[in-house]
Amino acid sequence: MANFALEVTRLGFSALQAISPDLAGRAAFRLFCRTPSPRPKGARAKAAHAAGAARLAGAERFTLKIAAGAKAHAYRLNGGALGKRQRLLVTHGWGSSAEYMAELVSMLVATGAEVVALDFPGHGRAGGRFLHMGLAVGAIAAAEQRFGAFDAVIGHSFGGAALMVSAAGLLPGVAPVACERLVLIGAPSEMAWLFVDFGRMIGLHPAAQAVLEDEVHRVTGRRLEEFEARDTLGAIGRPVLVIHAEDDKEVPPTHARRYQAAGKDVRLLWANGFGHRRIVGAAPVLGAIAAFLDGDGGEEGVSDESIKKDAEIIPFFELPARRAAL
Protein backbone atom coordinates (compact mmCIF):
# COMPACT_ATOMS: atom_id res chain seq x y z
CA MET A 1 0.00 0.00 0.00
CA ALA A 2 1.13 3.56 -0.64
CA ASN A 3 2.01 5.42 2.55
CA PHE A 4 -1.04 7.70 2.47
CA ALA A 5 -3.45 4.85 1.74
CA LEU A 6 -1.86 2.77 4.49
CA GLU A 7 -2.23 5.56 7.03
CA VAL A 8 -5.89 6.02 6.12
CA THR A 9 -6.41 2.25 6.38
CA ARG A 10 -4.74 2.11 9.79
CA LEU A 11 -6.89 4.97 11.05
CA GLY A 12 -10.01 3.25 9.78
CA PHE A 13 -9.18 -0.04 11.48
CA SER A 14 -8.20 1.75 14.67
CA ALA A 15 -11.65 3.30 14.85
CA LEU A 16 -13.51 0.15 13.78
CA GLN A 17 -11.84 -2.23 16.22
CA ALA A 18 -12.51 0.21 19.06
CA ILE A 19 -16.20 -0.32 18.29
CA SER A 20 -16.12 -3.99 17.33
CA PRO A 21 -13.02 -6.22 17.08
CA ASP A 22 -15.22 -8.79 15.32
CA LEU A 23 -16.20 -6.39 12.54
CA ALA A 24 -12.63 -5.17 12.24
CA GLY A 25 -11.26 -8.71 11.95
CA ARG A 26 -13.77 -9.69 9.29
CA ALA A 27 -13.16 -6.48 7.35
CA ALA A 28 -9.43 -7.14 7.53
CA PHE A 29 -9.95 -10.59 6.02
CA ARG A 30 -11.90 -9.11 3.12
CA LEU A 31 -9.09 -6.65 2.53
CA PHE A 32 -6.49 -9.41 2.83
CA CYS A 33 -8.27 -11.43 0.13
CA ARG A 34 -8.74 -8.54 -2.30
CA THR A 35 -6.67 -9.21 -5.41
CA PRO A 36 -4.82 -6.55 -7.41
CA SER A 37 -6.08 -5.37 -10.77
CA PRO A 38 -5.31 -7.90 -13.52
CA ARG A 39 -4.17 -5.11 -15.83
CA PRO A 40 -0.37 -5.01 -16.08
CA LYS A 41 1.30 -1.83 -14.89
CA GLY A 42 4.44 -0.45 -16.46
CA ALA A 43 6.03 -1.03 -19.84
CA ARG A 44 7.91 -4.20 -18.85
CA ALA A 45 4.89 -5.83 -17.28
CA LYS A 46 2.79 -4.97 -20.32
CA ALA A 47 5.39 -6.44 -22.64
CA ALA A 48 5.67 -9.63 -20.56
CA HIS A 49 1.90 -9.97 -20.43
CA ALA A 50 1.55 -9.44 -24.19
CA ALA A 51 4.26 -12.03 -24.90
CA GLY A 52 2.51 -14.52 -22.65
CA ALA A 53 -0.86 -13.85 -24.24
CA ALA A 54 0.66 -14.50 -27.68
CA ARG A 55 1.99 -17.87 -26.49
CA LEU A 56 -1.47 -18.82 -25.21
CA ALA A 57 -3.37 -17.48 -28.23
CA GLY A 58 -4.02 -20.93 -29.67
CA ALA A 59 -5.18 -22.52 -26.41
CA GLU A 60 -8.68 -23.75 -25.71
CA ARG A 61 -10.41 -21.73 -23.00
CA PHE A 62 -12.75 -22.92 -20.28
CA THR A 63 -14.71 -21.38 -17.42
CA LEU A 64 -14.68 -23.45 -14.24
CA LYS A 65 -17.42 -22.86 -11.68
CA ILE A 66 -16.47 -23.07 -8.02
CA ALA A 67 -18.33 -22.34 -4.78
CA ALA A 68 -20.44 -19.26 -4.01
CA GLY A 69 -20.55 -18.12 -7.63
CA ALA A 70 -16.78 -17.80 -7.97
CA LYS A 71 -15.14 -18.81 -11.25
CA ALA A 72 -11.72 -19.83 -12.47
CA HIS A 73 -10.44 -19.75 -16.01
CA ALA A 74 -8.44 -22.51 -17.69
CA TYR A 75 -6.29 -22.66 -20.81
CA ARG A 76 -5.68 -26.07 -22.38
CA LEU A 77 -2.98 -26.83 -24.93
CA ASN A 78 -2.40 -30.14 -26.71
CA GLY A 79 -5.92 -31.17 -25.71
CA GLY A 80 -8.16 -33.59 -27.53
CA ALA A 81 -7.50 -37.09 -28.85
CA LEU A 82 -3.75 -36.96 -29.40
CA GLY A 83 -2.95 -40.35 -27.93
CA LYS A 84 -1.47 -41.29 -24.56
CA ARG A 85 0.60 -38.52 -23.03
CA GLN A 86 1.12 -36.72 -19.75
CA ARG A 87 -1.52 -34.32 -18.49
CA LEU A 88 -0.03 -31.42 -16.49
CA LEU A 89 -1.52 -28.60 -14.43
CA VAL A 90 0.16 -25.18 -13.99
CA THR A 91 -0.87 -22.64 -11.34
CA HIS A 92 0.29 -19.06 -10.87
CA GLY A 93 1.10 -16.84 -7.91
CA TRP A 94 -0.80 -14.03 -6.20
CA GLY A 95 -1.42 -11.11 -8.54
CA SER A 96 -0.18 -13.08 -11.53
CA SER A 97 -1.95 -15.08 -14.26
CA ALA A 98 -1.36 -17.83 -16.81
CA GLU A 99 0.20 -15.26 -19.18
CA TYR A 100 3.15 -14.82 -16.80
CA MET A 101 3.61 -18.61 -16.68
CA ALA A 102 3.65 -18.93 -20.48
CA GLU A 103 7.35 -19.76 -20.85
CA LEU A 104 6.91 -22.70 -18.50
CA VAL A 105 3.69 -23.69 -20.25
CA SER A 106 5.39 -23.55 -23.66
CA MET A 107 8.22 -25.79 -22.46
CA LEU A 108 5.73 -28.34 -21.16
CA VAL A 109 3.70 -28.23 -24.37
CA ALA A 110 6.87 -28.86 -26.38
CA THR A 111 7.26 -32.22 -24.61
CA GLY A 112 3.94 -33.30 -26.13
CA ALA A 113 2.05 -33.15 -22.85
CA GLU A 114 -1.51 -31.91 -22.49
CA VAL A 115 -1.14 -28.76 -20.40
CA VAL A 116 -3.83 -26.96 -18.41
CA ALA A 117 -2.96 -23.51 -17.01
CA LEU A 118 -5.30 -21.95 -14.47
CA ASP A 119 -6.31 -18.39 -13.74
CA PHE A 120 -7.50 -18.41 -10.13
CA PRO A 121 -10.56 -16.35 -9.14
CA GLY A 122 -9.65 -12.67 -9.05
CA HIS A 123 -6.86 -13.17 -11.58
CA GLY A 124 -6.38 -13.09 -15.32
CA ARG A 125 -9.51 -13.94 -17.28
CA ALA A 126 -11.30 -15.42 -14.27
CA GLY A 127 -12.80 -12.08 -13.22
CA GLY A 128 -13.55 -10.77 -9.75
CA ARG A 129 -11.19 -9.29 -7.17
CA PHE A 130 -11.32 -11.86 -4.38
CA LEU A 131 -9.35 -15.02 -3.59
CA HIS A 132 -8.51 -17.18 -0.61
CA MET A 133 -7.01 -20.64 -0.24
CA GLY A 134 -10.38 -22.35 -0.17
CA LEU A 135 -11.31 -20.92 -3.57
CA ALA A 136 -7.90 -21.76 -5.04
CA VAL A 137 -8.11 -25.39 -3.93
CA GLY A 138 -11.67 -25.49 -5.24
CA ALA A 139 -10.39 -24.28 -8.62
CA ILE A 140 -7.80 -27.06 -8.70
CA ALA A 141 -10.50 -29.63 -7.91
CA ALA A 142 -12.73 -28.17 -10.65
CA ALA A 143 -9.88 -28.46 -13.15
CA GLU A 144 -9.36 -32.13 -12.31
CA GLN A 145 -13.09 -32.79 -12.58
CA ARG A 146 -13.21 -31.12 -16.00
CA PHE A 147 -10.01 -32.50 -17.56
CA GLY A 148 -9.27 -35.69 -15.63
CA ALA A 149 -6.43 -36.71 -13.34
CA PHE A 150 -3.07 -34.97 -13.76
CA ASP A 151 0.23 -36.79 -13.96
CA ALA A 152 2.02 -33.84 -12.38
CA VAL A 153 1.22 -30.37 -11.08
CA ILE A 154 3.50 -27.32 -11.13
CA GLY A 155 2.81 -24.16 -9.15
CA HIS A 156 4.52 -20.87 -8.41
CA SER A 157 4.28 -19.06 -5.06
CA PHE A 158 0.65 -19.00 -3.89
CA GLY A 159 -0.17 -21.47 -6.66
CA GLY A 160 2.43 -23.89 -5.31
CA ALA A 161 1.06 -23.61 -1.79
CA ALA A 162 -2.46 -24.26 -3.11
CA LEU A 163 -1.26 -27.40 -4.91
CA MET A 164 0.38 -28.64 -1.72
CA VAL A 165 -2.81 -28.07 0.27
CA SER A 166 -4.86 -29.78 -2.43
CA ALA A 167 -2.57 -32.79 -2.85
CA ALA A 168 -2.60 -33.37 0.91
CA GLY A 169 -6.42 -33.35 0.95
CA LEU A 170 -6.32 -30.74 3.67
CA LEU A 171 -9.67 -29.06 3.01
CA PRO A 172 -12.78 -30.93 4.17
CA GLY A 173 -15.20 -31.76 1.38
CA VAL A 174 -12.77 -30.93 -1.45
CA ALA A 175 -11.31 -33.84 -3.40
CA PRO A 176 -7.49 -33.83 -3.39
CA VAL A 177 -5.76 -33.45 -6.73
CA ALA A 178 -4.52 -36.80 -8.01
CA CYS A 179 -0.96 -36.53 -9.32
CA GLU A 180 2.25 -38.52 -9.32
CA ARG A 181 4.65 -35.58 -8.93
CA LEU A 182 4.60 -32.00 -7.65
CA VAL A 183 6.81 -29.03 -8.46
CA LEU A 184 6.71 -26.05 -6.09
CA ILE A 185 8.48 -22.89 -7.27
CA GLY A 186 9.12 -20.13 -4.73
CA ALA A 187 6.23 -21.44 -2.65
CA PRO A 188 5.52 -20.66 1.02
CA SER A 189 5.48 -23.61 3.42
CA GLU A 190 2.95 -22.13 5.86
CA MET A 191 0.67 -19.12 6.11
CA ALA A 192 0.70 -17.74 9.65
CA TRP A 193 3.56 -15.32 8.92
CA LEU A 194 1.50 -13.56 6.25
CA PHE A 195 -1.44 -12.97 8.56
CA VAL A 196 0.80 -11.73 11.35
CA ASP A 197 2.60 -9.33 9.02
CA PHE A 198 -0.66 -8.11 7.50
CA GLY A 199 -2.26 -7.52 10.90
CA ARG A 200 0.80 -5.61 12.07
CA MET A 201 0.81 -3.52 8.88
CA ILE A 202 -2.79 -2.32 9.31
CA GLY A 203 -2.49 -1.98 13.09
CA LEU A 204 -4.81 -4.72 14.34
CA HIS A 205 -5.05 -5.31 18.07
CA PRO A 206 -4.95 -8.90 19.41
CA ALA A 207 -8.75 -9.35 19.52
CA ALA A 208 -9.24 -8.25 15.91
CA GLN A 209 -6.18 -10.23 14.82
CA ALA A 210 -7.72 -13.37 16.31
CA VAL A 211 -10.91 -12.79 14.33
CA LEU A 212 -8.89 -12.27 11.14
CA GLU A 213 -7.16 -15.61 11.64
CA ASP A 214 -10.41 -17.35 12.60
CA GLU A 215 -11.84 -16.38 9.19
CA VAL A 216 -9.41 -18.87 7.66
CA HIS A 217 -11.15 -21.65 9.57
CA ARG A 218 -14.55 -20.36 8.53
CA VAL A 219 -13.81 -20.41 4.79
CA THR A 220 -11.57 -23.49 4.61
CA GLY A 221 -12.58 -25.73 7.51
CA ARG A 222 -8.99 -25.72 8.77
CA ARG A 223 -7.26 -23.53 11.32
CA LEU A 224 -4.40 -21.31 10.20
CA GLU A 225 -1.74 -23.35 11.99
CA GLU A 226 -2.81 -26.51 10.13
CA PHE A 227 -1.46 -25.17 6.83
CA GLU A 228 2.01 -26.44 7.64
CA ALA A 229 4.42 -28.24 5.29
CA ARG A 230 5.82 -30.35 8.12
CA ASP A 231 2.43 -32.04 8.46
CA THR A 232 1.06 -31.91 4.90
CA LEU A 233 4.03 -33.23 2.91
CA GLY A 234 4.04 -36.44 4.90
CA ALA A 235 0.46 -37.04 3.79
CA ILE A 236 1.30 -36.50 0.11
CA GLY A 237 3.83 -39.32 -0.14
CA ARG A 238 4.87 -38.50 -3.71
CA PRO A 239 8.04 -37.02 -5.23
CA VAL A 240 8.19 -33.25 -4.78
CA LEU A 241 10.66 -30.89 -6.44
CA VAL A 242 11.07 -27.60 -4.57
CA ILE A 243 12.75 -24.80 -6.54
CA HIS A 244 13.66 -21.59 -4.74
CA ALA A 245 16.13 -18.72 -4.90
CA GLU A 246 18.07 -17.62 -1.87
CA ASP A 247 17.63 -14.05 -3.12
CA ASP A 248 13.83 -14.38 -3.09
CA LYS A 249 12.59 -11.25 -1.31
CA GLU A 250 8.90 -12.21 -1.20
CA VAL A 251 9.05 -15.78 0.11
CA PRO A 252 12.18 -16.22 2.27
CA PRO A 253 14.40 -19.24 1.48
CA THR A 254 13.66 -20.65 4.93
CA HIS A 255 10.39 -21.92 3.43
CA ALA A 256 12.29 -24.08 0.93
CA ARG A 257 14.44 -25.50 3.71
CA ARG A 258 11.33 -26.33 5.73
CA TYR A 259 9.92 -28.19 2.74
CA GLN A 260 13.15 -30.12 2.37
CA ALA A 261 13.11 -31.10 6.04
CA ALA A 262 9.47 -32.17 5.89
CA GLY A 263 9.78 -35.38 3.91
CA LYS A 264 12.19 -37.85 2.34
CA ASP A 265 10.52 -37.51 -1.06
CA VAL A 266 11.39 -33.79 -1.33
CA ARG A 267 14.22 -32.62 -3.59
CA LEU A 268 15.44 -29.03 -3.29
CA LEU A 269 17.00 -27.07 -6.16
CA TRP A 270 18.44 -23.62 -5.51
CA ALA A 271 17.91 -21.25 -8.45
CA ASN A 272 19.97 -18.41 -7.02
CA GLY A 273 19.97 -15.15 -8.93
CA PHE A 274 16.40 -15.34 -10.21
CA GLY A 275 14.57 -13.99 -7.17
CA HIS A 276 10.85 -14.62 -6.82
CA ARG A 277 9.59 -13.75 -10.29
CA ARG A 278 12.14 -14.45 -13.01
CA ILE A 279 12.50 -17.95 -11.65
CA VAL A 280 9.38 -19.20 -13.46
CA GLY A 281 10.93 -18.63 -16.89
CA ALA A 282 14.61 -19.29 -16.20
CA ALA A 283 16.14 -21.78 -18.65
CA PRO A 284 17.97 -23.95 -16.06
CA VAL A 285 14.82 -24.07 -13.95
CA LEU A 286 12.75 -25.18 -16.93
CA GLY A 287 15.34 -27.83 -17.69
CA ALA A 288 15.26 -29.15 -14.14
CA ILE A 289 11.46 -29.33 -14.21
CA ALA A 290 11.49 -31.21 -17.52
CA ALA A 291 14.00 -33.72 -16.12
CA PHE A 292 11.99 -34.20 -12.94
CA LEU A 293 8.75 -34.80 -14.84
CA ASP A 294 10.60 -37.30 -17.02
CA GLY A 295 11.50 -39.29 -13.93
CA ASP A 296 14.92 -37.86 -13.07
CA GLY A 297 15.71 -36.28 -9.73
CA GLY A 298 15.44 -32.77 -11.11
CA GLU A 299 18.91 -31.69 -10.06
CA GLU A 300 21.26 -33.50 -12.43
CA GLY A 301 23.15 -31.26 -14.82
CA VAL A 302 22.05 -28.03 -13.18
CA SER A 303 24.78 -26.41 -11.12
CA ASP A 304 24.65 -23.26 -9.04
CA GLU A 305 27.26 -21.72 -11.35
CA SER A 306 25.17 -22.27 -14.50
CA ILE A 307 22.10 -20.85 -12.76
CA LYS A 308 23.95 -17.76 -11.58
CA LYS A 309 25.44 -17.20 -15.03
CA ASP A 310 22.05 -17.39 -16.73
CA ALA A 311 20.55 -15.13 -14.08
CA GLU A 312 22.95 -12.36 -15.05
CA ILE A 313 21.76 -12.24 -18.67
CA ILE A 314 18.01 -12.70 -18.28
CA PRO A 315 16.38 -9.26 -17.97
CA PHE A 316 14.14 -8.56 -15.01
CA PHE A 317 10.54 -7.73 -15.82
CA GLU A 318 8.08 -6.41 -13.31
CA LEU A 319 4.95 -8.37 -12.58
CA PRO A 320 2.01 -7.02 -10.61
CA ALA A 321 2.58 -6.79 -6.86
CA ARG A 322 1.52 -10.05 -5.30
CA ARG A 323 1.08 -11.72 -1.95
CA ALA A 324 2.67 -15.13 -1.69
CA ALA A 325 -0.13 -17.04 -0.01
CA LEU A 326 -3.42 -16.83 1.80
N, C-alpha and C positions, 0 to 999 in steps of 0.2 A: 504494500500500500504506500502511496505517496505520503509524505510527512503530514500534510494538512488533513488529508482524508483519514489517516490513522488517528490523529488527535481528535477529530470530530467523532470517530467511531469509539474511541476510548471514553470520551465524555458521555456519549449516548449510553454505553454499557454501564458506566459508573452510576448514572441516574436510574437506569432500568433495574439493575440488581439491588439498588437501595429500596426499591418498591417490591420487587419480586425476583429472587434468585432463580426461581423456576423458569419464569418468562425469559430472563436474561440468558440462561443456559440453553434453552431451546432456540432462542434467536441466534445465539452464537453458533449453534450447530448448523442452522440454515445458511449462515454466512460462510462457515467452514466448507460447506458442500457446494457453494456457488462456483461454477466453472468460469474461466475467462472467456472472452469473446473468441469464437473460432477464426475470426479474420486475422491473418498474419499482420504483424506490425513491423515496419522497417523494411528497407530494400532487400536485405539478405534473407529475411524470413519470407518475404513475398517470392523471391526467386526460388528458395528451397521448396516452398509450397507448390509453386507452379511446376517445378521439375518433377515433384512427386505426383502431382495430378496427371501430368503427361504419361508417366509410367503406368498409372492405373486407368488410363483412358479406355483401354479395351476390356476392362474387367466387368463381369456381371455384378449387378447391385441388388441388394436385398434389404428390406426393412424387417427387423426382428422385434416383436412385441415382448415386453417384459411386464413387471408388476406395476400396478397403479398408473397405467397409461404411459409409462416410460417406453422409449424405443431406442434400439441400437441400430447401427447401419453396418452392413457387411459387404466387402468386395470379395469376389471369388475369381481366381485365375486358374487356368488349366482345369476347369470344371467339365462336367459332362462325361460321356462314355469314352474315355481315353485309355481304358485298360487298367490293370492293377498298378497302383502307384501309391506313394505316401500321401496322406492328407495332413496338412499342417495348419495351425492357427497362430496368428500374430496379433499381439495386443500392444497398444501404445501407452505412453505415460500421461500424467495429468497435464492438461492444457495442450496436448499434442493431438495427433490424428493419424490415420493410415497414410496420408501423404508424406509425413515425415519419417515413416518406416519403409518407404518405397524402395530404397536401395536394398534393404534386407529382403523385402518381398520379391524383388526382381531376381536376387541371387537364388532364392528358394524355388522360384518358378523355373529358372534355368536348369534345375536338376530334374525337371519333369514332374515335380510334385504338384498336387492340387493344393492351392494356398488360399486360405480365407483370412482376410485382414479386417479387424473390427474397428468401428468408431463407437466408443462407449457413449451412453447418454450424456448430453451436454458437450459433445465434442464432434468435430468434423461435420458430416452430413446427418448425424443422428438428431440434431436439433435439441432445444432446451438449454438450460444453464444450471443443471443440478445433477450431482453424482455423488454416490457414496459406495462403500464396498459391497453392500448388499445388491445394489443395482448392477455393479460391474460383474459380480459373480453370476447374477441372473442372466446377464448378456452372454456370458460364456456358455452357460447351460442352454440358452436359446440357440446359440450357434451350433452346438453339438446336436441338438434336437433337429435342427433344419438340415445340416449337412452330413451328419453321421459322426462316428467316433474318429478322433484325431490320433495319428501316430505319434505326433510330438507337438508341443506348444512352446511358443517363444514370446516372451514379454519384456518390455522395457519399463523400469521404474514402477509406477503404480500398477501398470499392466502386468508386470512380473509378480508383484505381491498378490494381485487378484488371482492369477493363475495358481499360485501356491495355495491360497485359501481354498480355491475351487478343487484342486487336485486332492487336497486333504479331506474334502467333504466336511469342511468346518461349519458351514451354515445349515441349520436345520431346515429340512424341506426342499433343499436345492440339490439336485443330483450332481455329484462330483464329475468333473471332466475326465473322460477316459483317455489316457495317453500312455505311451511307453517311455517317453523322455520329456524332460522339461529344460528350458534354457531361460535363465533369469539374468537380465542385463541391467546393472545399476539399480537393483531392486532393494527396497527396505525389508528388513527381517522382522520388524514389529512396528506398532503404530503409536504407542503411548507417547513417545517423544514429540510427535507432531502435535498432538492435542495439548500437551503441556506447553510447548513453545507458542502455539496459537493463543491459548488462554492467557499466557504471560504478555503476549504482544498487545492484546486488546484490553488488558487490565482486569481480567475476571478474578473475583474473590473465590475462596475455597468452595463455598456453597454453590455458586453458579458454575464453577469448574466441574464439580461433581455431577451436576445436571447435564452439562455438555457431554461428559464421558458416558453417562447413562444412556444418552440418545443412541449411542452405538449399539447397546444391547437391545434397545427398542426396535431398531430397523434391521438388525442382523440376527438377533437371537443369541448372540455371543457377547460376553463382556470384553472390554477393550484389552485386558491383559491376556486373553485367550488367543489373540492374534500374534503368536510367538513362534518363530522358526524352530526353536529348540523342541517344541512339542509337535508342530505340524509336519516337519520333514520326516520324522520317524514314521508317521502314518502313511506317507506317500509311498515309500519303499521302492522307488524307481530311480534310475540314473538322473542326476540333476547337474547341469553345467551352470555355474555361477560366473558371470563375467563382470568385472568392476574395475574402476580406475582409482588409484590411490589419490589422484588429484580431483576426484569428484567432490564438488562443493555443495551439492544438493542432498545427496545421500552419502554420509560418511563411510569410508571403507571398513569401519568396524562392523557394518551390517554384513558385508561379504564374509568377514572372518567368522561371524556368528553362524552364518549359513554353513560354512565349511566345518565348523565344530559340531553341527547339529546332526550329522548323519554320515555313515560310511560310504553312501552312494553319491556324495556331493564332490564334484571336482571344481576347483577354483582357478580361474585364469585372470591374471592381472593385465589389464589393457591400459597401462599407464601412459599419460599424455593426451588422452581423448576426453577426459572430464566426464560430465554426465550426459552430454547431448551428442557430441560427434561420435561417440562410441557405437551408436546404432548403425552407422554406415562405414565404419573403419574396415579397410580391406583385410587386415589380419584377424579381426574379430569375425568377419563374415566367413573367412576360411576355417576358423576354429569351430564355428557353428556347423558348417557343412560337414566337417569331419566327424563331429559328435553325432550328428543326425545319421551319418552313414555307419555308425557303430564304433568309431574310434573314441578315444578318451577326450578329445577336444583340445588337447594341449600340445600334441606332437607337432613339431615343425614351426611352432610359434614362440619365438623367444622375446624376452623383454626388450632386447636391443632392436629387433625388427619392428616391434610395436612403437617404440619411442621414435625411431627413424621415420616411420610413416606418419606419426602424429605431427611431426614438424612440417610436413608438406601438405597436409590436408587442411584447407581453410576452415576457419570457424564460422558457422552461420548461426544466427540467433533464432531460437524458437520462442514461442510464446512462454511467458512466465508460467511455471507449473508447480504444483505441490506433489511431492513424491508419493504419498499414499493417504488413504482415509481410513 
